[in-house]
Amino acid sequence: MSSKSGTPKKNLMLFSGRAHPELAEEVAKHLNVSVVPQTAHNFANGEIFVRFNESVRGTDAFVIQSHPAPINEWVMEQLIMVDALKRASAKRITVIMPFYPYARQDKKHKGREPISARLIADLFKTAGADRIMTVDLHTAQIQGFFDGPVDHLLAQNVLAAHINKTYRDENITVVSPDSGRVRLAEKWAAQLGDRPIAFIHKTRDPDKPNQAVANRVVGKVRGQLCVLIDDMIDTGGTIVKATEALLDEGASDVVIASTHGILSDPATERLSNCKAREVIVTNTLPIPEEKRFPGLTVLSIAPLLAQAIQQVFEDGSVTSLFDGNA
């Protein structure tokens, strides 16, 4: 007999970077596991060191890291964690990036520009990642940048459930902040009970980041509660201008729903002073107390991440979490 049979076993282990440990702990609680203890620190010159305190040989490793500012430090830390797992003989490494870094740089607007979203995918593939899990990519085609499985999770169910619960009896119109997200607005409208949709016609100068001009509203919004949807809020300029445009067109009120609350300065000031009734985001990124304001609602994405991790670990269907539409 030239071979020896063994008893195959699977072992899920969850690892967390230092950017948003609260989210990792919440995910671990839903999975009924503990985050693997590790030693992590920065040297005086900024170099990052990571060592896991338990054996990871043969494990199904899930490495979760959020990417707030300083984004480059947290990207590098996650890359180092993946490299450490690969060199320690982890069987499969799934990188969990609730907010995909550099997602806005997914194409060239002009010559001699990078496609940094592709670079991020290449870096994690080279480091040893077998799979990527992320939430609400800026554009869906980023999935094709990674040479392996990508689980693109949708926060729409989480956000829409809150909208349905809070504003069920209102006359709702779903509003896309630009013409490119009209199809997403249609999905939202269907989930909220076949509501009408509208969108903001806007222009943007590629040489001026974080600046857009909301030109006009396309669709009927007068007397309606407008649910303004977007994938991320960075400095808040675009979404606040869209809110003003809707109110100028006669909307009765505006509720902003966005997956990723980046909230770079001066977003908190802008959003707290705008006339939106509520601003809803998820905790894909940490939102410290100093960035919070009255009217901000933060929903947890942890149950969704935990369900997806469980499906991947058990070789189940992630798509089934979204009624086959993911």
C-alpha positions as CSV (number, residue, x, y, z in Angstrom):
1,M,0.0,0.0,0.0
2,S,1.6,3.2,-1.2
3,S,-0.7,5.7,0.5
4,K,-2.2,6.3,3.9
5,S,-5.7,7.6,4.5
6,G,-6.5,10.1,7.1
7,T,-9.6,11.7,8.6
8,P,-10.2,15.1,6.9
9,K,-11.2,17.9,9.3
10,K,-12.0,21.5,8.8
11,N,-11.0,24.2,11.3
12,L,-12.3,27.8,11.1
13,M,-10.0,30.5,12.6
14,L,-10.8,34.2,12.6
15,F,-8.0,36.8,12.6
16,S,-8.4,40.5,13.0
17,G,-6.3,43.5,12.2
18,R,-6.0,46.5,14.6
19,A,-8.1,48.9,12.6
20,H,-11.6,47.9,13.8
21,P,-11.3,45.1,16.4
22,E,-14.9,45.8,17.6
23,L,-16.3,44.5,14.3
24,A,-14.2,41.4,14.4
25,E,-15.3,40.6,18.0
26,E,-18.9,41.0,17.0
27,V,-18.5,38.7,14.0
28,A,-16.7,36.2,16.2
29,K,-19.6,36.3,18.6
30,H,-22.1,35.5,15.8
31,L,-19.9,32.6,14.7
32,N,-19.4,31.3,18.3
33,V,-15.6,31.5,17.9
34,S,-12.8,33.6,19.4
35,V,-10.6,35.9,17.5
36,V,-7.1,34.3,17.4
37,P,-4.7,36.1,19.8
38,Q,-1.8,37.7,18.2
39,T,1.2,40.0,18.8
40,A,1.2,43.1,16.7
41,H,3.2,46.3,17.0
42,N,4.9,49.0,15.0
43,F,8.7,49.5,15.1
44,A,10.0,53.0,15.6
45,N,10.3,53.6,11.8
46,G,6.7,52.5,11.2
47,E,7.3,48.9,10.1
48,I,4.6,46.5,11.2
49,F,5.2,43.2,12.9
50,V,2.5,40.5,13.4
51,R,2.8,37.0,14.9
52,F,-0.1,34.7,15.7
53,N,0.0,33.0,19.1
54,E,-1.6,29.7,18.0
55,S,-0.8,27.1,15.3
56,V,-2.6,27.8,12.1
57,R,-1.4,24.8,10.1
58,G,-4.2,23.4,7.9
59,T,-6.7,25.9,9.0
60,D,-9.4,27.7,7.0
61,A,-8.3,31.3,7.9
62,F,-10.5,34.4,7.7
63,V,-8.6,37.6,8.0
64,I,-10.8,40.7,8.7
65,Q,-9.5,44.2,8.5
66,S,-11.3,47.5,8.0
67,H,-9.5,50.3,6.1
68,P,-10.1,53.7,7.6
69,A,-7.4,56.4,7.7
70,P,-4.5,55.9,7.7
71,I,-5.6,53.5,5.0
72,N,-2.1,52.5,3.7
73,E,-1.1,51.3,7.2
74,W,-4.1,49.0,7.5
75,V,-3.7,47.6,4.0
76,M,-0.1,46.8,4.8
77,E,-1.0,45.2,8.1
78,Q,-3.5,42.9,6.4
79,L,-1.0,42.0,3.7
80,I,1.5,41.1,6.4
81,M,-1.1,39.0,8.2
82,V,-1.9,37.1,5.0
83,D,1.9,36.5,4.4
84,A,2.3,35.2,8.0
85,L,-0.6,32.7,7.5
86,K,0.7,31.5,4.2
87,R,4.2,30.9,5.6
88,A,2.6,29.1,8.6
89,S,0.8,26.6,6.3
90,A,-2.8,27.8,6.6
91,K,-4.8,25.7,4.1
92,R,-7.0,28.5,2.8
93,I,-6.9,32.2,3.4
94,T,-9.9,34.4,2.9
95,V,-9.3,38.1,3.1
96,I,-12.3,40.1,4.5
97,M,-12.3,43.7,3.5
98,P,-15.7,45.2,4.5
99,F,-14.6,48.4,2.7
100,Y,-12.4,47.7,-0.4
101,P,-9.5,50.2,-0.3
102,Y,-8.8,52.3,-3.4
103,A,-12.1,51.1,-5.0
104,R,-12.7,54.6,-6.5
105,Q,-9.6,54.1,-8.7
106,D,-11.0,51.3,-10.8
107,K,-10.3,52.8,-14.2
108,K,-8.2,55.4,-16.0
109,H,-10.0,58.8,-16.5
110,K,-6.9,60.2,-18.3
111,G,-3.6,58.9,-19.6
112,R,-0.7,58.0,-17.1
113,E,-3.1,57.2,-14.3
114,P,-3.0,54.1,-12.1
115,I,-5.8,51.5,-11.7
116,S,-5.1,51.2,-8.0
117,A,-8.1,48.9,-7.3
118,R,-6.5,46.3,-9.5
119,L,-3.2,46.8,-7.7
120,I,-4.8,46.0,-4.4
121,A,-6.2,42.8,-5.8
122,D,-2.7,41.9,-7.1
123,L,-1.0,42.6,-3.8
124,F,-3.3,40.3,-1.9
125,K,-3.0,37.5,-4.4
126,T,0.8,37.8,-4.3
127,A,0.7,37.8,-0.4
128,G,-1.2,34.5,-0.5
129,A,-5.0,35.2,-0.4
130,D,-7.1,32.5,-1.9
131,R,-10.4,34.4,-1.7
132,I,-11.7,37.9,-1.1
133,M,-14.9,38.9,0.8
134,T,-16.1,42.5,0.6
135,V,-19.2,44.6,1.0
136,D,-20.8,46.9,-1.7
137,L,-17.9,47.6,-4.1
138,H,-17.8,51.0,-5.7
139,T,-18.3,49.3,-9.0
140,A,-19.1,45.6,-9.4
141,Q,-16.4,44.9,-12.1
142,I,-13.7,45.2,-9.4
143,Q,-14.6,41.5,-8.7
144,G,-12.8,40.7,-11.9
145,F,-9.5,42.2,-10.7
146,F,-8.9,39.3,-8.4
147,D,-7.8,36.0,-9.8
148,G,-9.9,33.8,-7.5
149,P,-13.4,33.8,-5.9
150,V,-14.8,37.1,-4.7
151,D,-17.8,37.2,-2.4
152,H,-19.5,40.5,-3.0
153,L,-21.9,41.0,-0.1
154,L,-24.7,43.6,-0.3
155,A,-25.7,45.8,2.6
156,Q,-29.0,46.7,0.9
157,N,-30.9,44.2,3.0
158,V,-29.5,45.7,6.2
159,L,-30.2,49.3,5.3
160,A,-33.6,48.6,3.6
161,A,-34.9,46.7,6.6
162,H,-34.2,49.8,8.8
163,I,-35.9,52.0,6.2
164,N,-38.9,49.7,6.0
165,K,-39.3,49.5,9.8
166,T,-38.9,53.3,10.3
167,Y,-40.7,54.8,7.3
168,R,-43.0,52.1,6.1
169,D,-46.1,54.4,6.0
170,E,-44.4,57.3,4.2
171,N,-44.6,58.2,0.5
172,I,-41.1,57.2,-0.4
173,T,-39.1,57.9,-3.6
174,V,-35.7,56.2,-3.9
175,V,-33.1,58.6,-5.3
176,S,-29.8,57.7,-6.9
177,P,-27.1,60.3,-6.4
178,D,-26.1,59.9,-10.1
179,S,-27.3,58.3,-13.3
180,G,-24.9,55.4,-12.9
181,R,-26.7,54.0,-9.8
182,V,-30.2,54.0,-11.3
183,R,-30.3,50.2,-11.6
184,L,-29.4,49.9,-7.9
185,A,-32.2,52.4,-7.1
186,E,-34.6,50.2,-9.0
187,K,-33.6,47.2,-6.7
188,W,-34.1,49.4,-3.7
189,A,-37.5,50.6,-4.9
190,A,-38.6,47.0,-5.4
191,Q,-37.5,46.0,-2.0
192,L,-39.2,48.9,-0.3
193,G,-42.6,48.0,-2.0
194,D,-42.4,49.1,-5.6
195,R,-41.6,52.8,-4.9
196,P,-40.9,55.4,-7.6
197,I,-37.3,56.4,-8.3
198,A,-35.5,59.5,-9.3
199,F,-31.8,60.5,-9.8
200,I,-29.6,63.5,-9.5
201,H,-27.9,64.7,-12.7
202,K,-24.4,65.8,-11.6
203,T,-21.1,66.6,-13.1
204,R,-17.6,65.9,-11.6
205,D,-14.2,67.2,-12.5
206,P,-11.7,64.3,-12.4
207,D,-9.0,66.8,-11.5
208,K,-10.9,67.9,-8.3
209,P,-11.5,64.9,-6.0
210,N,-14.4,64.9,-3.6
211,Q,-16.2,67.6,-5.5
212,A,-19.3,67.3,-7.6
213,V,-22.0,69.6,-8.8
214,A,-25.7,68.5,-8.4
215,N,-27.3,70.1,-11.5
216,R,-30.9,69.0,-11.4
217,V,-33.3,66.3,-10.2
218,V,-34.7,63.9,-12.8
219,G,-38.0,62.4,-11.5
220,K,-40.9,63.6,-9.4
221,V,-39.9,64.2,-5.7
222,R,-42.4,66.9,-4.6
223,G,-44.1,65.9,-1.4
224,Q,-42.1,62.7,-1.2
225,L,-39.8,61.3,1.5
226,C,-36.6,60.8,-0.6
227,V,-34.3,57.9,0.4
228,L,-31.0,59.0,-1.1
229,I,-28.7,56.0,-1.5
230,D,-25.0,55.7,-2.1
231,D,-22.1,53.3,-1.5
232,M,-20.0,55.7,0.6
233,I,-19.9,59.1,2.2
234,D,-16.4,60.5,2.3
235,T,-16.3,64.3,2.8
236,G,-20.1,64.5,2.5
237,G,-20.1,67.2,-0.2
238,T,-21.8,65.3,-2.9
239,I,-24.6,63.8,-0.7
240,V,-25.3,67.2,1.0
241,K,-25.6,69.0,-2.3
242,A,-27.9,66.2,-3.5
243,T,-30.0,66.6,-0.4
244,E,-30.3,70.4,-1.0
245,A,-31.3,69.8,-4.6
246,L,-34.1,67.4,-3.5
247,L,-35.4,69.8,-0.9
248,D,-35.3,72.7,-3.4
249,E,-37.5,70.5,-5.7
250,G,-40.1,70.2,-3.0
251,A,-39.2,66.9,-1.3
252,S,-40.9,66.7,2.1
253,D,-37.8,65.2,3.7
254,V,-34.6,63.3,2.9
255,V,-33.1,60.2,4.5
256,I,-29.6,59.3,3.5
257,A,-28.6,55.6,3.4
258,S,-25.0,54.7,2.6
259,T,-23.0,51.5,3.3
260,H,-19.6,53.0,4.1
261,G,-19.3,55.9,6.4
262,I,-15.7,57.2,5.7
263,L,-16.7,60.6,7.1
264,S,-13.4,62.4,6.3
265,D,-13.4,66.0,7.6
266,P,-15.6,68.0,7.2
267,A,-18.2,65.3,6.7
268,T,-19.5,65.3,10.2
269,E,-20.0,69.1,10.2
270,R,-21.7,69.0,6.8
271,L,-24.0,66.2,7.6
272,S,-25.0,67.5,11.0
273,N,-25.9,70.9,9.5
274,C,-27.7,69.6,6.4
275,K,-31.5,69.2,6.5
276,A,-31.7,65.4,6.1
277,R,-33.9,63.7,8.7
278,E,-31.6,60.8,9.2
279,V,-28.2,59.6,7.9
280,I,-27.8,55.8,8.0
281,V,-24.5,54.0,7.5
282,T,-23.1,50.6,8.5
283,N,-20.1,49.8,10.6
284,T,-17.9,48.5,7.8
285,L,-15.6,51.3,9.0
286,P,-15.1,52.4,12.6
287,I,-17.0,55.6,13.4
288,P,-15.5,57.1,16.5
289,E,-17.5,59.2,18.9
290,E,-16.1,62.5,17.6
291,K,-17.5,61.7,14.2
292,R,-21.0,60.9,15.4
293,F,-23.8,63.5,15.5
294,P,-27.6,63.6,16.2
295,G,-29.4,62.0,13.3
296,L,-26.7,59.5,12.5
297,T,-27.7,55.8,12.7
298,V,-25.0,53.1,12.5
299,L,-26.2,49.6,11.7
300,S,-24.1,46.5,12.2
301,I,-22.8,44.5,9.2
302,A,-21.4,41.8,11.5
303,P,-24.4,39.3,11.2
304,L,-24.1,39.5,7.4
305,L,-20.3,38.9,7.5
306,A,-20.7,36.0,9.9
307,Q,-23.4,34.3,7.7
308,A,-21.1,34.7,4.7
309,I,-18.1,33.3,6.5
310,Q,-20.2,30.3,7.7
311,Q,-21.3,29.6,4.1
312,V,-17.8,29.8,2.8
313,F,-16.5,27.5,5.5
314,E,-19.2,24.9,4.9
315,D,-18.9,25.2,1.1
316,G,-22.4,26.6,1.0
317,S,-23.9,29.3,-1.2
318,V,-23.2,33.0,-0.4
319,T,-25.6,34.0,-3.2
320,S,-28.4,32.4,-1.3
321,L,-28.1,35.1,1.4
322,F,-29.4,37.6,-1.2
323,D,-32.1,35.5,-2.8
324,G,-29.9,34.5,-5.6
325,N,-29.2,38.1,-6.7
326,A,-25.7,38.7,-5.5
